[in-house]
Amino acid sequence: MKIDAHQHFWTYDPETFSWLTDDMAIIRRSFQPQDLKPILDYHEFDGCVFVQVNQTEQETLYFHEVALQNPFIKGVVGWTDLFSERLEENLQHYAGMEKVKGFRHIVQGEPVGFMRNPLFVDGVRKLAEYNFTYDILVYPHQLKDAVFIARSCPDTRFVLDHLAKPQIKEGKVTQWANYIKELAVHLNVSCKVSGLVTEADYRHWKKEDFYIYLDMVLNAFGTDRLLYGSDWPVCLAAATYEEQLDIVESYFSELSAHEKAGIFGKNAVRVYGLK
């Protein structure tokens, strides 16, 4: 299967989506499955992974229903309260939902050290008991904590979103790269090649701007632990779907057909348990 391993749908309202800044005004509207399906079909993708937007249990339940109604949505990465006294009960409930594959917390909005909280660590460990993944959404300055959580939860499958959002616009590499290498040592961690264009200069990026960062994750994680994701529709703030896809396809063009098939689908199928 060819899979876009990271995308979103939402019904826009200004209060909930206040994080959409003025330079992202183009995506201040609703995006639904019928908007993405023709794009995936055109690029011969078999399906996608639908990732959480807001941090509510209600959203996760709703996203699962949307996935059931749209067979091309192969999996949902939702949100659940990992600090909750009812976590075990909630995970048992989600385990009965065929398309809920894992969970994510917007740690990029939390202080450094958030993932070191013993209750959070225990919650992430518990995900493994139900075969759920955990998506790590952090900024580079939080990567040390990402290494901590990966080391502390060896049985949990982790997916690092958006390469941990390196500072592409500023051209900063070294500190981010050092932690990426350290994180990749943990074989329970994979990395999504996603969210690149929105970390660059929205209006003046060129493909080559991203290659040093792609070099680093390719060398660190190898072709078996990289997953392509568009981050649609967020990517539209800086590029069309075609443009962001071309960055990744161009970079990986010299790989073998087997390696490309892994990055563009098979790895996502394995990591998330997609069907």
DONU-921056 format. One record per residue: residue number from 1; residue in three letters; x negated, y negated, z negated of N, C-alpha, C, O in turn. Coordinates in steps of 0.001 Angstrom, whole numbers, plus 500000, padded with zeros to 6 digits. Each point is the difference from the previous one (the first is absolute). Example, Ala and Ser with C-alpha at 12.3 -4.5 7.8 and 13.67 -1.06 7.14 Angstrom:
2
   seq   type     n.c1     n.c2     n.c3    ca.c1    ca.c2    ca.c3     c.c1     c.c2     c.c3     o.c1     o.c2     o.c3
     1    ALA   486810   505690   492200   500890   498810   500000   499100   498800   500000   498964   500019   499335
     2    SER   501386   498931   501385   499180   498810   499940   500770   498910   499270   499491   498892   499831
This chain:
275
   seq   type     n.c1     n.c2     n.c3    ca.c1    ca.c2    ca.c3     c.c1     c.c2     c.c3     o.c1     o.c2     o.c3
     1    MET   499163   501202   500000   500837   498798   500000   499130   498750   500000   498949   499962   499359
     2    LYS   501489   499034   501352   499365   498686   499991   500806   499112   499047   501204   499814   500178
     3    ILE   498114   499640   498806   500693   499327   498906   499425   498608   499746   498785   499815   499923
     4    ASP   502112   499219   499951   499654   498689   499459   500209   500117   498495   501139   500059   499535
     5    ALA   497776   499974   499705   500072   500378   498587   500290   498847   499041   499926   500169   498783
     6    HIS   500407   498653   501767   500290   498887   499083   500822   498930   500693   499491   499268   500848
     7    GLN   501782   500642   498790   500863   498939   500524   501112   499722   498996   500187   500745   499038
     8    HIS   500548   498170   501202   501053   499556   499087   501273   499644   500769   499960   499663   501183
     9    PHE   501155   500421   498120   501258   499391   500445   500499   499156   498840   499755   500312   498835
    10    TRP   500952   498612   501503   500607   499207   498937   501146   499149   500529   500082   499694   501190
    11    THR   500792   499938   497896   501052   499027   500258   499564   498712   499322   499933   499924   498773
    12    TYR   499775   499080   502022   499353   498789   499492   500921   499115   499177   501148   499752   500367
    13    ASP   498322   499780   498513   500601   498879   499291   498855   499197   499381   499014   500584   499550
    14    PRO   501100   498095   500421   498879   499139   499597   499486   500258   498594   498798   499885   499759
    15    GLU   502078   500461   499307   499559   500189   498615   499151   501256   499852   498914   499961   499421
    16    THR   501588   501152   501107   499279   501269   499871   498687   499978   500765   499015   500607   499581
    17    PHE   500979   498687   501546   498821   500004   500868   499251   498673   499940   499529   499490   501017
    18    SER   500369   499966   497781   499281   498743   499820   498508   500147   500288   499303   499003   500192
    19    TRP   500201   502243   499840   498588   500242   500312   499679   499761   501469   498830   499959   500381
    20    LEU   502206   499883   500452   499764   499691   501408   499717   498501   500119   500916   499178   499996
    21    THR   497819   500491   500109   499554   498616   500027   500315   499348   501346   500458   500662   500931
    22    ASP   499293   498039   499156   500333   499258   501218   499288   500559   501231   500562   499987   501096
    23    ASP   498214   500501   498738   499296   500548   501158   500523   501388   500393   499534   500590   500975
    24    MET   501435   499924   498260   500657   501264   500327   501469   499766   500359   500816   500919   499943
    25    ALA   499506   497843   500424   501397   499624   500268   500642   500863   501084   501214   500202   499992
    26    ILE   497995   500300   500922   500525   500799   501111   500674   501284   499513   500836   500566   500705
    27    ILE   498806   499898   498092   500622   501237   499495   500989   499718   498866   500358   500903   499245
    28    ARG   500070   497866   500642   501069   499673   499048   501356   500327   500618   500806   499113   500279
    29    ARG   499416   502149   499923   501266   500498   500529   500099   501481   499663   499065   500574   499441
    30    SER   502035   500032   500887   500204   501416   499692   499367   500889   501059   499959   499646   501178
    31    PHE   499553   501500   498400   499424   501003   500891   500586   501358   499626   499919   500419   498845
    32    GLN   500668   500264   502129   500723   501231   499759   499480   501119   500907   499268   499736   500954
    33    PRO   501108   501510   498751   499501   501120   500809   500211   499842   501495   499143   500399   500789
    34    GLN   501983   499026   499612   500257   499849   501444   499037   499017   500659   499877   499979   501225
    35    ASP   499441   499210   497973   499009   499078   500552   498671   500701   500270   499292   499653   500945
    36    LEU   500378   501318   498239   498714   500694   500133   500049   501207   500925   499023   500285   500694
    37    LYS   502088   500421   499327   500073   501264   500749   499565   499848   501464   499220   500831   500464
    38    PRO   501235   498164   500289   499560   499879   501403   498497   499767   500131   499381   500441   500969
    39    ILE   500038   498867   498055   498559   499741   500034   499229   501297   499789   499038   500280   500716
    40    LEU   501381   500500   498310   499351   501289   499765   500155   500917   501206   499050   500678   500392
    41    ASP   502129   499346   500192   500228   500836   501182   499084   499588   501145   499418   500850   500674
    42    TYR   500457   497857   499541   499166   499495   501107   498552   500440   499838   499325   500323   500979
    43    HIS   500206   499688   497785   498604   500378   499743   499857   501481   499649   498945   500437   499540
    44    GLU   502109   500322   500676   500008   501454   499854   499696   500472   498577   499337   501017   499797
    45    PHE   501163   498222   499219   499933   500454   498615   501230   500845   499703   501112   499683   500422
    46    ASP   498665   501392   498848   501108   500885   499631   500750   499514   498767   501148   500383   499772
    47    GLY   498204   498777   499440   500660   499542   498794   499124   499066   499190   498940   499567   500451
    48    CYS   501526   500129   498335   499314   499016   499168   500196   500326   498529   500809   500853   499633
    49    VAL   498431   498446   499536   500145   500057   498548   500478   498626   499548   499355   498987   500272
    50    PHE   501763   500988   499047   500717   498801   499565   499564   499684   498570   500237   500792   499087
    51    VAL   499124   498047   500718   499357   499673   498724   500775   498925   499242   500581   499093   500596
    52    GLN   499414   501029   498087   500746   499104   499118   499675   498538   500251   498923   499644   500478
    53    VAL   502064   499515   499177   499863   498553   500137   500172   499339   498635   499157   499213   499570
    54    ASN   501938   501115   499760   500287   499459   498665   499917   501117   498970   500171   501172   500337
    55    GLN   499571   498478   498432   499723   501007   498985   501239   500318   499171   500130   499576   498851
    56    THR   500785   501192   501771   501194   500456   499290   500280   501449   500357   499715   500450   501109
    57    GLU   500846   500266   497936   500414   501378   500261   501121   500010   501042   500083   500912   500823
    58    GLN   500772   498074   499134   501130   499930   500936   499512   499944   501443   500592   500605   500893
    59    GLU   498313   498656   499322   499450   499914   501352   499523   501363   500483   500229   500366   501152
    60    THR   499113   500383   497975   499510   501322   500382   501157   500910   500406   499909   500711   501001
    61    LEU   501162   499269   498238   501171   500815   500330   500601   499565   501336   500381   500834   500822
    62    TYR   499699   497859   499383   500548   499474   501254   499099   500359   501180   500490   500382   501063
    63    PHE   498210   499496   498756   499066   500322   501085   500116   501464   500404   499883   500337   501178
    64    HIS   500349   500535   497834   500158   501416   500343   501238   500208   500854   499979   500789   500944
    65    GLU   501093   498512   498735   501217   500110   500806   499758   499492   501417   500470   500603   500965
    66    VAL   498796   498289   499166   499662   499471   501329   499191   501031   500780   500227   500201   501193
    67    ALA   498826   500451   498129   499175   501013   500664   500838   501187   500461   499774   500529   501088
    68    LEU   501187   499894   498101   500863   501113   500389   500839   499652   501233   500306   500866   500820
    69    GLN   500058   497864   499298   500821   499557   501129   499182   499767   501264   500559   499858   501087
    70    ASN   498117   500101   498771   499117   499718   501137   498886   501047   500032   498977   499824   499339
    71    PRO   501201   501252   501409   499056   501117   499962   498558   499638   500334   499084   500729   499621
    72    PHE   500695   498160   501080   498623   499629   500328   499240   499497   498767   498772   499924   500023
    73    ILE   501945   499734   498904   499345   499653   498736   499677   501308   499289   500880   500638   499421
    74    LYS   497873   499749   500628   499603   501323   499512   499757   500043   498497   500072   501065   499388
    75    GLY   499642   497782   500019   499739   499978   498565   500190   498618   499423   499930   498996   500709
    76    VAL   500313   500964   497978   500169   498744   499267   498984   499954   498864   499873   500946   499223
    77    VAL   499410   497942   500696   499180   499695   498830   500777   498950   499212   500073   498839   500403
    78    GLY   500492   501568   498494   500862   499117   499237   499326   499432   498771   498774   499954   499903
    79    TRP   502054   499615   499159   499502   499481   498712   500768   500687   498890   501207   500220   500101
    80    THR   498085   500111   498851   500628   500454   498769   499198   499450   498843   498803   499747   500137
    81    ASP   501837   500065   498734   499342   499413   498837   499112   501045   499341   500485   500881   499289
    82    LEU   498222   499015   500950   499063   500978   499474   499789   499858   498491   499363   500852   499380
    83    PHE   501161   498092   500038   499925   499792   498554   501258   500500   499275   500047   500017   498770
    84    SER   500956   500384   501990   501302   500313   499429   499971   501263   499135   499313   500971   500316
    85    GLU   501443   498992   498593   500173   501197   499174   500799   501056   500755   499993   501175   499633
    86    ARG   500696   498398   501425   500809   500929   500807   499259   500443   501262   500618   500538   500919
    87    LEU   498084   499246   499137   499264   500309   501231   500174   501449   500424   500245   500280   501174
    88    GLU   499630   500635   497888   500139   501426   500339   501365   500261   500634   500094   500674   501026
    89    GLU   500941   498801   498372   501359   500170   500524   500132   499369   501394   500602   500583   500902
    90    ASN   498832   498233   499255   500078   499327   501295   499262   500778   501087   500494   500124   501120
    91    LEU   498328   500397   498553   499226   500749   500988   500710   501302   500379   499959   500418   501157
    92    GLN   500680   500209   497884   500775   501199   500309   501114   499661   500983   500288   500766   500921
    93    HIS   500332   498077   498870   501069   499557   500904   499455   499744   501401   500578   500453   500987
    94    TYR   498305   498817   499098   499420   499691   501309   499477   501257   500704   499974   500067   501229
    95    ALA   499616   500911   497990   499479   501232   500593   501057   500729   500818   499670   500817   500860
    96    GLY   501594   498890   498876   501074   500598   500785   500329   499235   501259   500896   500395   500746
    97    MET   498405   498527   499507   500236   499173   501189   498915   500307   501030   498829   499678   499796
    98    GLU   501563   500932   501286   499036   500580   500930   499052   498994   500634   498896   500371   500398
    99    LYS   501500   498379   499706   499141   499041   500695   499235   499059   499071   499212   499183   500477
   100    VAL   500996   500910   498235   499190   499222   499066   498688   500753   499792   499985   501098   499443
   101    LYS   498917   498302   501011   498705   500679   499998   499024   499453   498967   499045   500681   499625
   102    GLY   501187   498101   499917   499067   499418   499050   500490   498659   499511   501123   499576   500274
   103    PHE   497985   499761   498981   500379   498740   499365   498857   498996   500082   498842   500349   500233
   104    ARG   501538   498374   499564   499022   498921   500030   500421   498918   499013   501188   499753   499793
   105    HIS   497825   499616   499611   500238   498807   499197   499190   498871   500632   498906   500233   500512
   106    ILE   501627   498543   499454   499301   498873   500616   498940   499503   499021   500139   498940   499389
   107    VAL   498810   501847   500480   498933   499701   499046   499249   498729   500394   499413   499340   499142
   108    GLN   500599   500310   502144   499326   498767   500412   500565   498775   499272   499339   498965   499917
   109    GLY   501865   501155   499564   500611   498903   499257   499805   500097   498494   500534   499187   499245
   110    GLU   498702   501806   500322   499761   500221   498572   498570   499584   499627   499153   499857   500882
   111    PRO   500576   499949   497841   498640   499631   499581   499026   501171   500121   500400   501164   500007
   112    VAL   498324   498502   500087   498964   501030   499963   500166   500810   498720   500239   499443   498929
   113    GLY   499633   501877   501193   500164   500884   498856   501362   500647   499901   500208   500885   499171
   114    PHE   500734   498681   501675   501361   500537   499945   500003   501524   500141   500722   500690   499279
   115    MET   498480   499829   501638   500007   501446   500256   499228   500790   498960   499948   501227   500076
   116    ARG   499457   498103   498963   499296   500689   498917   500899   500229   498780   499598   500667   499047
   117    ASN   501603   498785   500987   500937   500204   498898   500279   501505   499858   500398   500639   500973
   118    PRO   499401   499934   497836   500197   501447   499833   501382   500485   500429   500128   501113   500509
   119    LEU   500902   498076   499296   501345   500399   500415   500094   500076   501519   500641   500897   500547
   120    PHE   498718   498158   500126   499996   500023   501467   499235   501223   500507   500449   500693   500912
   121    VAL   498412   499555   498494   499195   501166   500404   500798   501285   499807   499998   500866   500875
   122    ASP   500678   499266   497999   500807   501190   499747   501110   500133   501037   500300   501103   500457
   123    GLY   500312   497761   499916   501058   500032   501005   499489   500446   501354   500650   500792   500683
   124    VAL   498189   498704   499711   499421   500380   501289   499595   501470   499997   500147   500695   501005
   125    ARG   499344   499768   497863   499666   501432   499888   501249   500862   500195   499961   501042   500653
   126    LYS   501134   498498   498770   501230   500782   500054   500525   500148   501433   500684   500976   500311
   127    LEU   499001   498064   500555   500437   500099   501402   499529   501300   500635   500713   500605   500802
   128    ALA   498086   499819   498835   499442   501220   500587   500832   501230   499651   500063   500948   500784
   129    GLU   500566   499044   498061   500809   501151   499584   501197   500201   500920   500543   501100   500097
   130    TYR   499861   497824   500578   501155   500067   500907   499582   499840   501462   500836   499783   500877
   131    ASN   497854   500326   499371   499447   499946   501357   500232   498644   500666   500130   499926   501222
   132    PHE   499921   499015   497994   500145   498655   500540   498632   499333   500156   499071   500266   499238
   133    THR   500832   498877   501750   498803   499198   500205   500123   498681   499244   501069   499639   499506
   134    TYR   497803   499651   500420   500018   498633   499477   499228   499105   500965   498832   500255   500293
   135    ASP   501833   498687   500204   499350   499018   500867   499378   498902   499153   500678   499390   499174
   136    ILE   498043   500358   501026   499269   498969   499269   500033   498704   500801   499439   499926   501093
   137    LEU   501214   499059   498367   500065   498685   500641   499257   499003   499128   500521   499545   498982
   138    VAL   498260   500118   501420   499152   499118   499191   499226   499048   500898   499909   500185   501214
   139    TYR   499537   498792   498148   499022   499124   500632   498595   500513   499680   499835   500820   499096
   140    PRO   499155   498710   501632   498635   500495   499754   499541   499895   498548   499302   500889   499513
   141    HIS   501078   498040   499785   499524   499835   498621   500632   501011   499041   499601   500086   498838
   142    GLN   501390   500684   501650   500630   501033   499180   499534   501408   500366   500504   500984   499456
   143    LEU   498548   499113   501453   499555   501314   500465   499310   500810   498901   500062   501229   500010
   144    LYS   499296   498111   499065   499373   500729   498895   501055   500773   499219   499754   501120   499553
   145    ASP   501419   498278   500285   501102   500688   499322   500550   501136   500850   500446   501020   499474
   146    ALA   499520   498799   501847   500448   501071   500899   499090   501220   499871   500468   501138   500012
   147    VAL   498240   498614   499866   499059   501102   499775   500327   500700   498680   499963   501228   499919
   148    PHE   500354   497995   499059   500341   500557   498687   501221   500910   500087   499989   501107   499461
   149    ILE   501066   498434   501216   501229   500798   500045   499809   501259   500834   500559   501048   499677
   150    ALA   498658   498859   501387   499740   501183   500832   499205   501042   499227   500250   501200   500116
   151    ARG   498795   498331   499099   499178   500908   499190   500822   500587   498859   499799   501154   499621
   152    SER   501126   498061   499829   500782   500430   498839   501119   500965   500361   500495   500731   499142
   153    CYS   499905   499273   502136   501133   500824   500449   499569   500868   501181   500479   499798   501116
   154    PRO   498637   501154   498661   499425   500769   501112   500995   500866   500757   499736   500400   501134
   155    ASP   501405   499893   498251   500988   500846   500676   501028   499208   500800   500802   500581   500731
   156    THR   499175   498097   499134   500934   499137   500726   499409   499614   501345   498821   499654   500091
   157    ARG   501993   500404   500947   499561   499555   501327   500237   498497   500109   501122   499523   499826
   158    PHE   497812   499740   500464   500068   498548   500121   499841   499569   501451   499297   500641   500781
   159    VAL   501372   498259   499566   499807   499367   501300   499720   498522   499743   500833   499295   499430
   160    LEU   498001   500242   500990   499643   498593   499855   500634   499213   501140   499707   500243   501171
   161    ASP   501159   498818   498482   500679   499200   501024   499100   498881   500517   499290   499354   499230
   162    HIS   500749   500426   502076   499419   498812   500630   498510   499806   499722   499520   498868   499943
   163    LEU   499746   502239   499885   498558   499915   499724   499698   499163   498752   498886   499499   499848
   164    ALA   502098   500347   499260   499877   499140   498815   499864   498533   500377   499406   499213   499263
   165    LYS   501144   500427   501878   500096   498594   500407   498672   499241   499947   499884   499007   499282
   166    PRO   499120   501452   501471   498718   499278   500011   500172   498575   500512   500943   499705   500734
   167    GLN   498144   499420   498876   500091   498571   500349   499434   499778   501410   498909   499460   500182
   168    ILE   501875   500976   500795   499554   499967   501395   499869   498566   500502   499070   499675   500738
   169    LYS   501851   499488   498864   499953   498600   500447   498705   499332   499573   499437   499203   500750
   170    GLU   500084   501113   498050   498770   499408   499486   498769   500800   500396   498877   499556   499761
   171    GLY   501311   501614   500841   498877   500826   500413   499241   500643   498857   498832   500354   500156
   172    LYS   501820   499805   498684   499337   500593   498841   500064   501527   500082   501048   500572   500300
   173    VAL   497824   500073   499432   499916   501442   500182   499381   500727   498802   500544   501008   499550
   174    THR   498346   498506   499935   499114   500803   499154   500662   500581   498759   499975   501216   499810
   175    GLN   500610   497958   499349   500575   500512   498753   501158   500959   500289   500108   501058   499380
   176    TRP   500755   498563   501566   501093   500882   500412   499452   501342   500481   500503   501057   499620
   177    ALA   498466   498892   501215   499448   501221   500586   499415   500924   498939   500149   501219   500086
   178    ASN   499194   498212   498925   499405   500824   498946   501062   500798   499257   499808   501181   499710
   179    TYR   501309   498175   499983   501067   500697   499289   500744   500988   500901   500475   501035   499532
   180    ILE   499623   498645   501752   500609   500941   500941   499193   501301   500027   500570   501092   499987
   181    LYS   498129   498786   500050   499145   501193   499983   500232   500808   498723   500099   501227   500034
   182    GLU   499984   498065   498845   500202   500678   498718   501363   500673   499933   500127   501109   499481
   183    LEU   500890   498220   501044   501341   500579   499992   500070   501230   500896   500637   500992   499648
   184    ALA   498715   498945   501500   500072   501097   500969   499313   501270   499519   500235   501077   500548
   185    VAL   498924   498810   498440   499378   501194   499411   501068   500946   499465   499805   501216   499977
   186    HIS   501312   498232   499598   501088   500805   499445   500848   500556   501148   500692   499252   500690
   187    LEU   499246   502040   499500   500624   500630   501165   501515   500014   499949   500649   500382   500974
   188    ASN   499928   499204   497894   501455   499906   499900   500518   498660   500517   501193   499716   499893
   189    VAL   497922   499460   500665   500374   498681   500504   499863   499952   501526   498958   500344   500558
   190    SER   502119   499221   500098   499977   499693   501428   500168   498492   500166   500272   499293   499029
   191    CYS   499568   500218   502192   500040   498561   500227   500826   499683   501237   499814   500599   501060
   192    LYS   501101   498449   498788   500803   499555   501137   499282   498907   500775   499604   498976   499442
   193    VAL   500236   501259   501851   499494   498980   500907   501211   499165   500395   500671   500267   500996
   194    SER   499582   498721   498195   501224   499220   500133   499763   498614   499421   499019   499774   499291
   195    GLY   501884   499301   501014   499957   498692   499382   498784   499159   500332   499655   499092   499244
   196    LEU   499690   501190   501868   498762   499293   500331   500242   498550   500415   499355   499084   499491
   197    VAL   501582   500720   501438   500137   498676   500612   500435   498933   499010   499656   498829   500161
   198    THR   501088   501559   498827   500471   498999   499042   498948   499661   498945   500243   499149   499145
   199    GLU   498603   501497   500900   498873   499606   499154   498994   499170   500788   498999   499546   499446
   200    ALA   501260   500256   501837   499127   499202   500863   500613   498616   500210   501035   499674   499418
   201    ASP   498327   499533   501405   500559   498712   500400   501174   500288   500937   499797   500482   501114
   202    TYR   501415   499231   498447   501205   500384   500735   499966   499593   501473   500477   500741   500860
   203    ARG   498974   498109   499425   500108   499454   501353   498732   500152   500831   500037   499803   501214
   204    HIS   498838   500545   498154   498738   499962   500743   499163   501269   499838   498787   499959   500207
   205    TRP   501821   501151   499434   499234   501236   499854   499662   500591   501362   500642   499701   501007
   206    LYS   498335   501145   498996   499665   500806   501174   499702   501420   499521   499651   500198   498836
   207    LYS   500479   500768   502031   499877   501401   499593   498701   500292   499252   499974   500767   499037
   208    GLU   498962   498606   501428   498698   500276   499414   499896   499561   498536   499132   500482   499272
   209    ASP   501738   498617   500295   499988   499551   498601   500213   501157   499032   499549   499958   498855
   210    PHE   501142   501073   501616   500415   501086   499112   499033   501184   500002   500090   500879   499143
   211    TYR   498995   499144   501808   499215   501214   500211   499060   500326   498843   499785   501177   499708
   212    ILE   499654   497824   499630   499096   500293   498884   500760   500668   498847   499450   500841   499289
   213    TYR   501809   498779   500536   500826   500601   498938   500431   501417   500398   500046   500906   499168
   214    LEU   500265   499262   502108   500357   501333   500487   498785   500926   499981   500131   501190   499715
   215    ASP   498687   498266   500586   498767   500791   499886   499868   500562   498587   499684   501174   499808
   216    MET   500562   497970   499220   499804   500392   498604   500977   501105   499596   499577   500994   499409
   217    VAL   501714   498861   500892   500948   501030   499552   499835   501287   500798   500238   501085   499470
   218    LEU   499362   498815   501786   499757   501215   500784   498825   500771   499423   500063   501221   499858
   219    ASN   498861   498068   499808   498826   500662   499430   500284   500543   498607   499477   501046   499616
   220    ALA   501359   498235   499625   500262   500404   498619   500993   501148   499908   499765   500970   499279
   221    PHE   501341   498928   501446   501086   500975   499867   499967   501087   501078   500582   501069   499814
   222    GLY   498745   498669   501307   500022   500974   501086   501346   500024   500698   500953   499370   499542
   223    THR   499127   501344   501550   501227   500002   500800   501132   500808   499369   501152   499866   500415
   224    ASP   498543   500975   498588   501036   500838   499385   500773   499285   498903   501017   500507   499527
   225    ARG   498501   498299   500056   500677   499297   498911   500370   498560   500376   500130   499134   499135
   226    LEU   500035   500632   502155   500496   498707   500470   501374   500188   500620   500236   500967   500725
   227    LEU   500683   498091   498984   501368   500055   500511   500316   498660   500657   499816   498947   499390
   228    TYR   500655   501094   501841   500409   498747   500649   501360   499537   499479   500922   500800   499842
   229    GLY   499188   497887   499893   501282   499387   499666   500061   498602   500583   499002   499280   499989
   230    SER   502147   500330   500515   500134   498694   500655   500206   498856   499008   499627   498861   500282
   231    ASP   500954   501431   498578   500491   498980   499066   501024   499089   500683   500105   498818   499673
   232    TRP   500642   501740   501271   501118   499275   500619   501113   499840   498975   500234   500953   499257
   233    PRO   500465   497940   500636   499879   498802   500830   499046   498946   499467   499868   498932   500598
   234    VAL   499452   501350   498266   499086   499003   499445   498931   499613   501015   499595   498840   500076
   235    CYS   499951   502143   500705   498962   499734   501007   500410   498926   500998   499145   499333   500582
   236    LEU   502162   500498   499618   500486   499061   501015   499652   498550   499668   500080   499132   500869
   237    ALA   499538   500600   497890   499562   498653   499636   498713   499620   500718   499700   498818   500168
   238    ALA   499535   502200   500257   498701   499728   500618   499792   500684   501340   499060   499665   500720
   239    ALA   501802   501293   499634   499801   500759   501240   501274   500735   500376   500851   500255   499148
   240    THR   499278   500082   502112   501084   500881   500420   499665   501426   499578   498864   500296   499627
   241    TYR   502121   500575   500433   499735   501408   499704   498907   500519   500930   499094   500714   499570
   242    GLU   501001   498922   501705   499043   500471   500994   498587   499508   499699   499033   500746   500152
   243    GLU   500855   498024   499428   498671   499436   499725   499324   500663   498814   498811   500316   500055
   244    GLN   501946   499897   498866   499357   500630   498844   499655   501456   500295   498986   500512   499526
   245    LEU   501857   500149   501254   499709   501388   500384   498763   500068   500882   499189   500916   499864
   246    ASP   500662   498123   501037   498856   499990   500908   498677   499864   499253   498991   500567   500419
   247    ILE   501005   498682   498474   498777   499874   499200   499513   501380   499573   498826   500336   500156
   248    VAL   502084   500446   499310   499644   501309   499450   499711   500999   501120   499027   500750   499927
   249    GLU   501805   499260   501094   499772   500924   501110   498671   499716   500693   499282   500930   500365
   250    SER   500390   497809   499815   498734   499644   500649   498815   500453   499159   499028   500553   500514
   251    TYR   501071   499204   498192   498890   500359   499123   499768   501514   499984   498856   500450   500042
   252    PHE   502208   500324   499900   499884   501450   499893   499942   500706   501364   500081   501227   500059
   253    SER   499781   498029   501009   500112   500577   501349   498932   501050   500307   500223   500885   500827
   254    GLU   498618   499023   498513   498917   500944   500291   500077   501279   499164   499191   500910   500185
   255    LEU   501758   499164   498915   500152   501222   499208   500592   501120   500850   500537   499755   501080
   256    SER   499360   501456   498429   500579   501140   500713   501522   499949   499912   500564   499320   499144
   257    ALA   500084   501407   501750   501467   500063   499981   500495   500548   498662   501017   499549   499473
   258    HIS   498258   501422   499986   500368   500587   498699   499919   498956   498888   500897   499918   499161
   259    GLU   498045   499294   500827   499828   498987   498957   501065   498913   500104   500548   499559   498991
   260    LYS   499739   500015   502233   501024   498972   500183   501380   500520   499608   500807   499264   499431
   261    ALA   499459   501991   500869   501292   500586   499615   500157   500008   498486   501109   499845   499488
   262    GLY   497788   500336   499797   500052   499961   498547   500343   498612   499497   500925   499834   499204
   263    ILE   498336   499169   501256   500202   498628   499538   501388   499486   500358   500620   499282   499215
   264    PHE   499865   501080   501960   501280   499478   500474   501180   500928   499708   501041   499905   500651
   265    GLY   498798   500988   498377   501178   500787   499638   499760   501208   499117   500646   500138   498961
   266    LYS   498449   500734   501424   499867   501258   499279   499560   499804   498551   500417   500746   499114
   267    ASN   498750   498262   500652   499574   499744   498618   501174   499527   499146   500129   500388   498839
   268    ALA   500718   498780   501738   501188   499528   499277   500946   501158   499704   500564   500083   498909
   269    VAL   499607   500801   502056   500853   501180   499795   499492   500819   498833   500776   500443   499153
   270    ARG   497907   499758   500808   499413   500799   498918   500092   499293   498654   500450   500594   499020
   271    VAL   499131   498154   500924   499928   499280   498729   501388   499806   499389   500194   500198   498800
   272    TYR   500770   499410   502043   501333   499718   499493   500946   501204   500049   501101   499952   499453
   273    GLY   498467   501115   501199   500875   501163   500096   501207   499752   500879   501122   500376   499660
   274    LEU   498633   498979   501487   501102   499645   500905   500457   501204   500815   499234   500932   500246
   275    LYS   502013   499029   500160   500569   501069   500832   500664   499403   501224   500540   500732   500828
